[in-house]
Amino acid sequence: MLRDLEAAGLALAPRVERTGGPSRYYRVMGTDTRVGFISPHSQSFCADCNRIRVTAEGRLLLCLGQKHSIDLRRLLRANPTEDTPLKTGIRASLERSREVMISAAGPDPSWRGT
């Protein structure tokens, strides 16, 4: 992608700024535009990633490189007046995600549940 943009005539300069996320940033020369690339296959970022996402369907996604998620909507609907199951589910998922991300071997391919 970077080569394609440069071939299209955009001059890009690498930036050293970090946002705490997995992106590597470039400045489009002559503008204030910043472009970020996430390259999970060519540059592992698991140990540095601090991002989680919640989908519109209520799934908590813990990693760009894994398919694991937790169904927050199901937990909320099953326990509408009790927050302990929700907190327990989120904490357990975050701990498991952290273990996978910092493991020396990288993401565990066997951990691809739903």
Long-range contacts (C-beta under 8 A, 24 or more apart in sequence): 1-37, 2-26, 2-37, 5-35, 20-48, 20-50, 21-49, 21-50, 21-51, 22-48, 22-49, 22-51, 22-64, 38-64, 40-64, 40-65, 44-106, 46-100, 46-101, 46-102, 46-106, 46-107, 47-101, 47-102, 49-101, 52-94, 52-97, 60-90, 60-93, 62-93, 62-94, 62-96, 62-97, 63-97, 63-100, 63-101, 63-107, 65-107, 66-97, 66-100, 66-107, 66-111, 66-112, 67-112, 67-113, 67-114, 68-93, 68-96, 68-97, 68-111, 68-112, 68-113, 68-114, 69-114, 71-114
